[in-house]
């Protein structure tokens, strides 16, 4: 377990596809002399690069943080013990029990995560790394 927690990044497939389409949009915009298309291509290129480099979420000791593409935390799931997480349907659905009988669905999905990172996250939950 590293100092920075378990980092789960976005799958690179969507970022690569977006990057290829963005570059094609820039080229076509330049060839057609349209500033709007070129500007959108640049914007999509930035979004693609952010998606390829920024984490989707990070599991720290005592907290799971969901991040946006700019790296800002948009949702926090505090917990006292990793055993409060429930994994259902082979990891497709994750819930967090708060200890007071409330059960929250954790808004992370496997299909948008890098496979190796997701496997490390599941292993960390299963092995109870913070216990």
HELIX and SHEET records of a PDB file:
HELIX    1   1 UNK A   12  UNK A   31  1                                  20    
HELIX    2   2 UNK A   35  UNK A   53  1                                  19    
HELIX    3   3 UNK A   82  UNK A   84  5                                   3    
HELIX    4   4 UNK A   89  UNK A   91  5                                   3    
HELIX    5   5 UNK A  115  UNK A  127  1                                  13    
SHEET    1   A 4 UNK A   6  UNK A   9  0                                        
SHEET    2   A 4 UNK A  55  UNK A  60 -1                                        
SHEET    3   A 4 UNK A  63  UNK A  67 -1                                        
SHEET    4   A 4 UNK A  73  UNK A  78 -1                                        
SHEET    1   B 3 UNK A  85  UNK A  88  0                                        
SHEET    2   B 3 UNK A  93  UNK A  97 -1                                        
SHEET    3   B 3 UNK A 103  UNK A 105 -1                                        
END                                                                             
